[in-house]
Amino acid sequence: MKKIKQILAILGIVLLVGLYISTLVCALSDSPDYERMLSASVYATVIIPVLIWAYSFIYKLLKKHYGKDEDDSTEK
């Protein structure tokens, strides 16, 4: 399980670095659609880490909740 967490953490870092680079490229671009691309990139840079945090938080809560239920049922 520790290896999986490390791999997912590395993938998350790579994803965030890619988002930061794409934000920089969109900001410096002379494309006619640069405003839409920049706003989408900034939006993704903020929302994706928040969603990752929320999913991991909910996973931990559910794991604790259902883990206690399993332990209680084995004791009865």
mmCIF file as gemmi writes it, N, C-alpha and C atoms, coordinates in Angstrom:
data_model
loop_
_atom_site.group_PDB
_atom_site.id
_atom_site.type_symbol
_atom_site.label_atom_id
_atom_site.label_alt_id
_atom_site.label_comp_id
_atom_site.label_asym_id
_atom_site.label_entity_id
_atom_site.label_seq_id
_atom_site.pdbx_PDB_ins_code
_atom_site.Cartn_x
_atom_site.Cartn_y
_atom_site.Cartn_z
_atom_site.occupancy
_atom_site.B_iso_or_equiv
_atom_site.pdbx_formal_charge
_atom_site.auth_seq_id
_atom_site.auth_asym_id
_atom_site.pdbx_PDB_model_num
ATOM 1 N N . MET Axp A 1 ? 0.826 -1.193 0 1 0 ? 1 A 1
ATOM 2 C CA . MET Axp A 1 ? 0 0 0 1 0 ? 1 A 1
ATOM 3 C C . MET Axp A 1 ? 0.868 1.253 0 1 0 ? 1 A 1
ATOM 4 N N . LYS Axp A 2 ? 2.026 1.182 0.664 1 0 ? 2 A 1
ATOM 5 C CA . LYS Axp A 2 ? 2.904 2.339 0.731 1 0 ? 2 A 1
ATOM 6 C C . LYS Axp A 2 ? 3.443 2.694 -0.655 1 0 ? 2 A 1
ATOM 7 N N . LYS Axp A 3 ? 3.767 1.675 -1.453 1 0 ? 3 A 1
ATOM 8 C CA . LYS Axp A 3 ? 4.265 1.918 -2.81 1 0 ? 3 A 1
ATOM 9 C C . LYS Axp A 3 ? 3.208 2.584 -3.678 1 0 ? 3 A 1
ATOM 10 N N . ILE Axp A 4 ? 1.969 2.163 -3.519 1 0 ? 4 A 1
ATOM 11 C CA . ILE Axp A 4 ? 0.877 2.746 -4.307 1 0 ? 4 A 1
ATOM 12 C C . ILE Axp A 4 ? 0.708 4.216 -3.948 1 0 ? 4 A 1
ATOM 13 N N . LYS Axp A 5 ? 0.774 4.536 -2.672 1 0 ? 5 A 1
ATOM 14 C CA . LYS Axp A 5 ? 0.653 5.929 -2.244 1 0 ? 5 A 1
ATOM 15 C C . LYS Axp A 5 ? 1.792 6.766 -2.793 1 0 ? 5 A 1
ATOM 16 N N . GLN Axp A 6 ? 3.007 6.212 -2.793 1 0 ? 6 A 1
ATOM 17 C CA . GLN Axp A 6 ? 4.155 6.949 -3.332 1 0 ? 6 A 1
ATOM 18 C C . GLN Axp A 6 ? 3.992 7.195 -4.825 1 0 ? 6 A 1
ATOM 19 N N . ILE Axp A 7 ? 3.539 6.189 -5.546 1 0 ? 7 A 1
ATOM 20 C CA . ILE Axp A 7 ? 3.339 6.338 -6.996 1 0 ? 7 A 1
ATOM 21 C C . ILE Axp A 7 ? 2.258 7.373 -7.279 1 0 ? 7 A 1
ATOM 22 N N . LEU Axp A 8 ? 1.154 7.328 -6.531 1 0 ? 8 A 1
ATOM 23 C CA . LEU Axp A 8 ? 0.089 8.307 -6.724 1 0 ? 8 A 1
ATOM 24 C C . LEU Axp A 8 ? 0.544 9.718 -6.359 1 0 ? 8 A 1
ATOM 25 N N . ALA Axp A 9 ? 1.385 9.829 -5.338 1 0 ? 9 A 1
ATOM 26 C CA . ALA Axp A 9 ? 1.912 11.143 -4.97 1 0 ? 9 A 1
ATOM 27 C C . ALA Axp A 9 ? 2.807 11.694 -6.075 1 0 ? 9 A 1
ATOM 28 N N . ILE Axp A 10 ? 3.637 10.855 -6.65 1 0 ? 10 A 1
ATOM 29 C CA . ILE Axp A 10 ? 4.515 11.291 -7.741 1 0 ? 10 A 1
ATOM 30 C C . ILE Axp A 10 ? 3.684 11.69 -8.959 1 0 ? 10 A 1
ATOM 31 N N . LEU Axp A 11 ? 2.644 10.912 -9.264 1 0 ? 11 A 1
ATOM 32 C CA . LEU Axp A 11 ? 1.77 11.264 -10.387 1 0 ? 11 A 1
ATOM 33 C C . LEU Axp A 11 ? 1.05 12.596 -10.135 1 0 ? 11 A 1
ATOM 34 N N . GLY Axp A 12 ? 0.65 12.829 -8.896 1 0 ? 12 A 1
ATOM 35 C CA . GLY Axp A 12 ? 0.019 14.103 -8.551 1 0 ? 12 A 1
ATOM 36 C C . GLY Axp A 12 ? 0.973 15.268 -8.728 1 0 ? 12 A 1
ATOM 37 N N . ILE Axp A 13 ? 2.21 15.082 -8.336 1 0 ? 13 A 1
ATOM 38 C CA . ILE Axp A 13 ? 3.218 16.14 -8.506 1 0 ? 13 A 1
ATOM 39 C C . ILE Axp A 13 ? 3.443 16.423 -9.978 1 0 ? 13 A 1
ATOM 40 N N . VAL Axp A 14 ? 3.561 15.373 -10.772 1 0 ? 14 A 1
ATOM 41 C CA . VAL Axp A 14 ? 3.761 15.548 -12.215 1 0 ? 14 A 1
ATOM 42 C C . VAL Axp A 14 ? 2.563 16.266 -12.834 1 0 ? 14 A 1
ATOM 43 N N . LEU Axp A 15 ? 1.361 15.905 -12.412 1 0 ? 15 A 1
ATOM 44 C CA . LEU Axp A 15 ? 0.156 16.563 -12.915 1 0 ? 15 A 1
ATOM 45 C C . LEU Axp A 15 ? 0.146 18.049 -12.566 1 0 ? 15 A 1
ATOM 46 N N . LEU Axp A 16 ? 0.484 18.375 -11.317 1 0 ? 16 A 1
ATOM 47 C CA . LEU Axp A 16 ? 0.502 19.78 -10.905 1 0 ? 16 A 1
ATOM 48 C C . LEU Axp A 16 ? 1.577 20.578 -11.643 1 0 ? 16 A 1
ATOM 49 N N . VAL Axp A 17 ? 2.746 20.002 -11.812 1 0 ? 17 A 1
ATOM 50 C CA . VAL Axp A 17 ? 3.803 20.7 -12.554 1 0 ? 17 A 1
ATOM 51 C C . VAL Axp A 17 ? 3.36 20.931 -13.999 1 0 ? 17 A 1
ATOM 52 N N . GLY Axp A 18 ? 2.715 19.928 -14.585 1 0 ? 18 A 1
ATOM 53 C CA . GLY Axp A 18 ? 2.19 20.088 -15.943 1 0 ? 18 A 1
ATOM 54 C C . GLY Axp A 18 ? 1.147 21.191 -16.025 1 0 ? 18 A 1
ATOM 55 N N . LEU Axp A 19 ? 0.294 21.277 -15.015 1 0 ? 19 A 1
ATOM 56 C CA . LEU Axp A 19 ? -0.704 22.347 -14.993 1 0 ? 19 A 1
ATOM 57 C C . LEU Axp A 19 ? -0.05 23.715 -14.847 1 0 ? 19 A 1
ATOM 58 N N . TYR Axp A 20 ? 0.969 23.812 -14.006 1 0 ? 20 A 1
ATOM 59 C CA . TYR Axp A 20 ? 1.666 25.091 -13.85 1 0 ? 20 A 1
ATOM 60 C C . TYR Axp A 20 ? 2.359 25.501 -15.143 1 0 ? 20 A 1
ATOM 61 N N . ILE Axp A 21 ? 2.973 24.543 -15.818 1 0 ? 21 A 1
ATOM 62 C CA . ILE Axp A 21 ? 3.644 24.849 -17.087 1 0 ? 21 A 1
ATOM 63 C C . ILE Axp A 21 ? 2.616 25.259 -18.138 1 0 ? 21 A 1
ATOM 64 N N . SER Axp A 22 ? 1.487 24.55 -18.194 1 0 ? 22 A 1
ATOM 65 C CA . SER Axp A 22 ? 0.47 24.924 -19.182 1 0 ? 22 A 1
ATOM 66 C C . SER Axp A 22 ? -0.112 26.302 -18.884 1 0 ? 22 A 1
ATOM 67 N N . THR Axp A 23 ? -0.24 26.651 -17.614 1 0 ? 23 A 1
ATOM 68 C CA . THR Axp A 23 ? -0.71 27.992 -17.254 1 0 ? 23 A 1
ATOM 69 C C . THR Axp A 23 ? 0.278 29.047 -17.737 1 0 ? 23 A 1
ATOM 70 N N . LEU Axp A 24 ? 1.563 28.788 -17.536 1 0 ? 24 A 1
ATOM 71 C CA . LEU Axp A 24 ? 2.594 29.73 -17.989 1 0 ? 24 A 1
ATOM 72 C C . LEU Axp A 24 ? 2.593 29.855 -19.506 1 0 ? 24 A 1
ATOM 73 N N . VAL Axp A 25 ? 2.477 28.743 -20.204 1 0 ? 25 A 1
ATOM 74 C CA . VAL Axp A 25 ? 2.466 28.772 -21.675 1 0 ? 25 A 1
ATOM 75 C C . VAL Axp A 25 ? 1.238 29.528 -22.171 1 0 ? 25 A 1
ATOM 76 N N . CYS Axp A 26 ? 0.1 29.285 -21.558 1 0 ? 26 A 1
ATOM 77 C CA . CYS Axp A 26 ? -1.127 29.99 -21.969 1 0 ? 26 A 1
ATOM 78 C C . CYS Axp A 26 ? -1.028 31.485 -21.685 1 0 ? 26 A 1
ATOM 79 N N . ALA Axp A 27 ? -0.374 31.838 -20.59 1 0 ? 27 A 1
ATOM 80 C CA . ALA Axp A 27 ? -0.231 33.257 -20.243 1 0 ? 27 A 1
ATOM 81 C C . ALA Axp A 27 ? 0.676 33.982 -21.223 1 0 ? 27 A 1
ATOM 82 N N . LEU Axp A 28 ? 1.668 33.288 -21.738 1 0 ? 28 A 1
ATOM 83 C CA . LEU Axp A 28 ? 2.619 33.917 -22.655 1 0 ? 28 A 1
ATOM 84 C C . LEU Axp A 28 ? 2.244 33.74 -24.123 1 0 ? 28 A 1
ATOM 85 N N . SER Axp A 29 ? 1.176 33.04 -24.395 1 0 ? 29 A 1
ATOM 86 C CA . SER Axp A 29 ? 0.765 32.728 -25.754 1 0 ? 29 A 1
ATOM 87 C C . SER Axp A 29 ? 0.129 33.937 -26.441 1 0 ? 29 A 1
ATOM 88 N N . ASP Axp A 30 ? 0.29 34 -27.759 1 0 ? 30 A 1
ATOM 89 C CA . ASP Axp A 30 ? -0.343 35.05 -28.559 1 0 ? 30 A 1
ATOM 90 C C . ASP Axp A 30 ? -1.57 34.523 -29.296 1 0 ? 30 A 1
ATOM 91 N N . SER Axp A 31 ? -2.062 33.388 -28.88 1 0 ? 31 A 1
ATOM 92 C CA . SER Axp A 31 ? -3.225 32.782 -29.515 1 0 ? 31 A 1
ATOM 93 C C . SER Axp A 31 ? -4.46 33.65 -29.286 1 0 ? 31 A 1
ATOM 94 N N . PRO Axp A 32 ? -5.373 33.684 -30.245 1 0 ? 32 A 1
ATOM 95 C CA . PRO Axp A 32 ? -6.593 34.486 -30.062 1 0 ? 32 A 1
ATOM 96 C C . PRO Axp A 32 ? -7.482 33.963 -28.923 1 0 ? 32 A 1
ATOM 97 N N . ASP Axp A 33 ? -7.344 32.702 -28.572 1 0 ? 33 A 1
ATOM 98 C CA . ASP Axp A 33 ? -8.148 32.114 -27.502 1 0 ? 33 A 1
ATOM 99 C C . ASP Axp A 33 ? -7.371 32.017 -26.193 1 0 ? 33 A 1
ATOM 100 N N . TYR Axp A 34 ? -6.342 32.825 -26.025 1 0 ? 34 A 1
ATOM 101 C CA . TYR Axp A 34 ? -5.48 32.684 -24.849 1 0 ? 34 A 1
ATOM 102 C C . TYR Axp A 34 ? -6.228 32.95 -23.55 1 0 ? 34 A 1
ATOM 103 N N . GLU Axp A 35 ? -7.205 33.841 -23.561 1 0 ? 35 A 1
ATOM 104 C CA . GLU Axp A 35 ? -7.938 34.146 -22.329 1 0 ? 35 A 1
ATOM 105 C C . GLU Axp A 35 ? -8.726 32.927 -21.846 1 0 ? 35 A 1
ATOM 106 N N . ARG Axp A 36 ? -9.384 32.245 -22.762 1 0 ? 36 A 1
ATOM 107 C CA . ARG Axp A 36 ? -10.138 31.039 -22.381 1 0 ? 36 A 1
ATOM 108 C C . ARG Axp A 36 ? -9.2 29.935 -21.925 1 0 ? 36 A 1
ATOM 109 N N . MET Axp A 37 ? -8.096 29.745 -22.643 1 0 ? 37 A 1
ATOM 110 C CA . MET Axp A 37 ? -7.142 28.708 -22.259 1 0 ? 37 A 1
ATOM 111 C C . MET Axp A 37 ? -6.502 29.021 -20.912 1 0 ? 37 A 1
ATOM 112 N N . LEU Axp A 38 ? -6.174 30.28 -20.679 1 0 ? 38 A 1
ATOM 113 C CA . LEU Axp A 38 ? -5.564 30.67 -19.418 1 0 ? 38 A 1
ATOM 114 C C . LEU Axp A 38 ? -6.538 30.495 -18.261 1 0 ? 38 A 1
ATOM 115 N N . SER Axp A 39 ? -7.772 30.908 -18.442 1 0 ? 39 A 1
ATOM 116 C CA . SER Axp A 39 ? -8.74 30.76 -17.352 1 0 ? 39 A 1
ATOM 117 C C . SER Axp A 39 ? -9.024 29.28 -17.069 1 0 ? 39 A 1
ATOM 118 N N . ALA Axp A 40 ? -9.096 28.452 -18.101 1 0 ? 40 A 1
ATOM 119 C CA . ALA Axp A 40 ? -9.298 27.017 -17.89 1 0 ? 40 A 1
ATOM 120 C C . ALA Axp A 40 ? -8.096 26.398 -17.176 1 0 ? 40 A 1
ATOM 121 N N . SER Axp A 41 ? -6.914 26.819 -17.541 1 0 ? 41 A 1
ATOM 122 C CA . SER Axp A 41 ? -5.707 26.291 -16.911 1 0 ? 41 A 1
ATOM 123 C C . SER Axp A 41 ? -5.605 26.706 -15.449 1 0 ? 41 A 1
ATOM 124 N N . VAL Axp A 42 ? -5.899 27.961 -15.152 1 0 ? 42 A 1
ATOM 125 C CA . VAL Axp A 42 ? -5.874 28.427 -13.765 1 0 ? 42 A 1
ATOM 126 C C . VAL Axp A 42 ? -6.96 27.712 -12.962 1 0 ? 42 A 1
ATOM 127 N N . TYR Axp A 43 ? -8.125 27.556 -13.537 1 0 ? 43 A 1
ATOM 128 C CA . TYR Axp A 43 ? -9.219 26.854 -12.883 1 0 ? 43 A 1
ATOM 129 C C . TYR Axp A 43 ? -8.798 25.419 -12.533 1 0 ? 43 A 1
ATOM 130 N N . ALA Axp A 44 ? -8.222 24.715 -13.497 1 0 ? 44 A 1
ATOM 131 C CA . ALA Axp A 44 ? -7.788 23.336 -13.261 1 0 ? 44 A 1
ATOM 132 C C . ALA Axp A 44 ? -6.667 23.279 -12.225 1 0 ? 44 A 1
ATOM 133 N N . THR Axp A 45 ? -5.784 24.268 -12.235 1 0 ? 45 A 1
ATOM 134 C CA . THR Axp A 45 ? -4.689 24.303 -11.27 1 0 ? 45 A 1
ATOM 135 C C . THR Axp A 45 ? -5.206 24.445 -9.844 1 0 ? 45 A 1
ATOM 136 N N . VAL Axp A 46 ? -6.333 25.094 -9.673 1 0 ? 46 A 1
ATOM 137 C CA . VAL Axp A 46 ? -6.909 25.265 -8.33 1 0 ? 46 A 1
ATOM 138 C C . VAL Axp A 46 ? -7.833 24.098 -7.984 1 0 ? 46 A 1
ATOM 139 N N . ILE Axp A 47 ? -8.686 23.696 -8.899 1 0 ? 47 A 1
ATOM 140 C CA . ILE Axp A 47 ? -9.726 22.714 -8.615 1 0 ? 47 A 1
ATOM 141 C C . ILE Axp A 47 ? -9.191 21.289 -8.466 1 0 ? 47 A 1
ATOM 142 N N . ILE Axp A 48 ? -8.264 20.887 -9.301 1 0 ? 48 A 1
ATOM 143 C CA . ILE Axp A 48 ? -7.771 19.505 -9.247 1 0 ? 48 A 1
ATOM 144 C C . ILE Axp A 48 ? -7.129 19.163 -7.907 1 0 ? 48 A 1
ATOM 145 N N . PRO Axp A 49 ? -6.231 19.995 -7.336 1 0 ? 49 A 1
ATOM 146 C CA . PRO Axp A 49 ? -5.708 19.656 -6.001 1 0 ? 49 A 1
ATOM 147 C C . PRO Axp A 49 ? -6.783 19.634 -4.919 1 0 ? 49 A 1
ATOM 148 N N . VAL Axp A 50 ? -7.769 20.522 -5.024 1 0 ? 50 A 1
ATOM 149 C CA . VAL Axp A 50 ? -8.862 20.528 -4.046 1 0 ? 50 A 1
ATOM 150 C C . VAL Axp A 50 ? -9.667 19.235 -4.149 1 0 ? 50 A 1
ATOM 151 N N . LEU Axp A 51 ? -9.959 18.789 -5.36 1 0 ? 51 A 1
ATOM 152 C CA . LEU Axp A 51 ? -10.69 17.542 -5.541 1 0 ? 51 A 1
ATOM 153 C C . LEU Axp A 51 ? -9.894 16.344 -5.043 1 0 ? 51 A 1
ATOM 154 N N . ILE Axp A 52 ? -8.595 16.323 -5.309 1 0 ? 52 A 1
ATOM 155 C CA . ILE Axp A 52 ? -7.752 15.233 -4.819 1 0 ? 52 A 1
ATOM 156 C C . ILE Axp A 52 ? -7.778 15.197 -3.298 1 0 ? 52 A 1
ATOM 157 N N . TRP Axp A 53 ? -7.664 16.363 -2.671 1 0 ? 53 A 1
ATOM 158 C CA . TRP Axp A 53 ? -7.711 16.421 -1.206 1 0 ? 53 A 1
ATOM 159 C C . TRP Axp A 53 ? -9.065 15.938 -0.699 1 0 ? 53 A 1
ATOM 160 N N . ALA Axp A 54 ? -10.155 16.39 -1.328 1 0 ? 54 A 1
ATOM 161 C CA . ALA Axp A 54 ? -11.493 16.008 -0.879 1 0 ? 54 A 1
ATOM 162 C C . ALA Axp A 54 ? -11.711 14.503 -1.028 1 0 ? 54 A 1
ATOM 163 N N . TYR Axp A 55 ? -11.272 13.928 -2.154 1 0 ? 55 A 1
ATOM 164 C CA . TYR Axp A 55 ? -11.426 12.488 -2.341 1 0 ? 55 A 1
ATOM 165 C C . TYR Axp A 55 ? -10.64 11.707 -1.297 1 0 ? 55 A 1
ATOM 166 N N . SER Axp A 56 ? -9.423 12.136 -1.011 1 0 ? 56 A 1
ATOM 167 C CA . SER Axp A 56 ? -8.624 11.417 -0.013 1 0 ? 56 A 1
ATOM 168 C C . SER Axp A 56 ? -9.22 11.582 1.383 1 0 ? 56 A 1
ATOM 169 N N . PHE Axp A 57 ? -9.759 12.755 1.69 1 0 ? 57 A 1
ATOM 170 C CA . PHE Axp A 57 ? -10.391 12.991 2.99 1 0 ? 57 A 1
ATOM 171 C C . PHE Axp A 57 ? -11.624 12.108 3.165 1 0 ? 57 A 1
ATOM 172 N N . ILE Axp A 58 ? -12.462 12.048 2.147 1 0 ? 58 A 1
ATOM 173 C CA . ILE Axp A 58 ? -13.665 11.218 2.21 1 0 ? 58 A 1
ATOM 174 C C . ILE Axp A 58 ? -13.286 9.738 2.286 1 0 ? 58 A 1
ATOM 175 N N . TYR Axp A 59 ? -12.265 9.341 1.558 1 0 ? 59 A 1
ATOM 176 C CA . TYR Axp A 59 ? -11.801 7.948 1.612 1 0 ? 59 A 1
ATOM 177 C C . TYR Axp A 59 ? -11.368 7.574 3.025 1 0 ? 59 A 1
ATOM 178 N N . LYS Axp A 60 ? -10.611 8.462 3.678 1 0 ? 60 A 1
ATOM 179 C CA . LYS Axp A 60 ? -10.171 8.19 5.043 1 0 ? 60 A 1
ATOM 180 C C . LYS Axp A 60 ? -11.358 8.099 6 1 0 ? 60 A 1
ATOM 181 N N . LEU Axp A 61 ? -12.336 8.986 5.848 1 0 ? 61 A 1
ATOM 182 C CA . LEU Axp A 61 ? -13.515 8.932 6.699 1 0 ? 61 A 1
ATOM 183 C C . LEU Axp A 61 ? -14.298 7.641 6.499 1 0 ? 61 A 1
ATOM 184 N N . LEU Axp A 62 ? -14.502 7.262 5.25 1 0 ? 62 A 1
ATOM 185 C CA . LEU Axp A 62 ? -15.242 6.03 4.97 1 0 ? 62 A 1
ATOM 186 C C . LEU Axp A 62 ? -14.479 4.795 5.43 1 0 ? 62 A 1
ATOM 187 N N . LYS Axp A 63 ? -13.173 4.822 5.276 1 0 ? 63 A 1
ATOM 188 C CA . LYS Axp A 63 ? -12.354 3.697 5.713 1 0 ? 63 A 1
ATOM 189 C C . LYS Axp A 63 ? -12.451 3.526 7.228 1 0 ? 63 A 1
ATOM 190 N N . LYS Axp A 64 ? -12.383 4.641 7.973 1 0 ? 64 A 1
ATOM 191 C CA . LYS Axp A 64 ? -12.512 4.568 9.424 1 0 ? 64 A 1
ATOM 192 C C . LYS Axp A 64 ? -13.912 4.09 9.81 1 0 ? 64 A 1
ATOM 193 N N . HIS Axp A 65 ? -14.928 4.632 9.155 1 0 ? 65 A 1
ATOM 194 C CA . HIS Axp A 65 ? -16.313 4.291 9.487 1 0 ? 65 A 1
ATOM 195 C C . HIS Axp A 65 ? -16.589 2.811 9.238 1 0 ? 65 A 1
ATOM 196 N N . TYR Axp A 66 ? -16.264 2.321 8.056 1 0 ? 66 A 1
ATOM 197 C CA . TYR Axp A 66 ? -16.554 0.929 7.738 1 0 ? 66 A 1
ATOM 198 C C . TYR Axp A 66 ? -15.579 -0.02 8.412 1 0 ? 66 A 1
ATOM 199 N N . GLY Axp A 67 ? -14.389 0.442 8.721 1 0 ? 67 A 1
ATOM 200 C CA . GLY Axp A 67 ? -13.443 -0.391 9.458 1 0 ? 67 A 1
ATOM 201 C C . GLY Axp A 67 ? -13.942 -0.678 10.855 1 0 ? 67 A 1
ATOM 202 N N . LYS Axp A 68 ? -14.56 0.306 11.51 1 0 ? 68 A 1
ATOM 203 C CA . LYS Axp A 68 ? -15.114 0.113 12.849 1 0 ? 68 A 1
ATOM 204 C C . LYS Axp A 68 ? -16.311 -0.822 12.813 1 0 ? 68 A 1
ATOM 205 N N . ASP Axp A 69 ? -17.123 -0.736 11.772 1 0 ? 69 A 1
ATOM 206 C CA . ASP Axp A 69 ? -18.282 -1.618 11.661 1 0 ? 69 A 1
ATOM 207 C C . ASP Axp A 69 ? -17.85 -3.07 11.522 1 0 ? 69 A 1
ATOM 208 N N . GLU Axp A 70 ? -16.805 -3.334 10.749 1 0 ? 70 A 1
ATOM 209 C CA . GLU Axp A 70 ? -16.32 -4.681 10.573 1 0 ? 70 A 1
ATOM 210 C C . GLU Axp A 70 ? -15.766 -5.219 11.883 1 0 ? 70 A 1
ATOM 211 N N . ASP Axp A 71 ? -15.033 -4.393 12.639 1 0 ? 71 A 1
ATOM 212 C CA . ASP Axp A 71 ? -14.473 -4.829 13.907 1 0 ? 71 A 1
ATOM 213 C C . ASP Axp A 71 ? -15.571 -5.131 14.907 1 0 ? 71 A 1
ATOM 214 N N . ASP Axp A 72 ? -16.627 -4.303 14.934 1 0 ? 72 A 1
ATOM 215 C CA . ASP Axp A 72 ? -17.725 -4.509 15.874 1 0 ? 72 A 1
ATOM 216 C C . ASP Axp A 72 ? -18.478 -5.797 15.556 1 0 ? 72 A 1
ATOM 217 N N . SER Axp A 73 ? -18.641 -6.131 14.281 1 0 ? 73 A 1
ATOM 218 C CA . SER Axp A 73 ? -19.414 -7.311 13.921 1 0 ? 73 A 1
ATOM 219 C C . SER Axp A 73 ? -18.642 -8.593 14.252 1 0 ? 73 A 1
ATOM 220 N N . THR Axp A 74 ? -17.324 -8.564 14.237 1 0 ? 74 A 1
ATOM 221 C CA . THR Axp A 74 ? -16.554 -9.751 14.555 1 0 ? 74 A 1
ATOM 222 C C . THR Axp A 74 ? -16.529 -10.029 16.047 1 0 ? 74 A 1
ATOM 223 N N . GLU Axp A 75 ? -16.722 -8.989 16.874 1 0 ? 75 A 1
ATOM 224 C CA . GLU Axp A 75 ? -16.697 -9.162 18.32 1 0 ? 75 A 1
ATOM 225 C C . GLU Axp A 75 ? -18 -9.75 18.838 1 0 ? 75 A 1
ATOM 226 N N . LYS Axp A 76 ? -19.094 -9.576 18.138 1 0 ? 76 A 1
ATOM 227 C CA . LYS Axp A 76 ? -20.413 -10.035 18.598 1 0 ? 76 A 1
ATOM 228 C C . LYS Axp A 76 ? -20.564 -11.49 18.472 1 0 ? 76 A 1
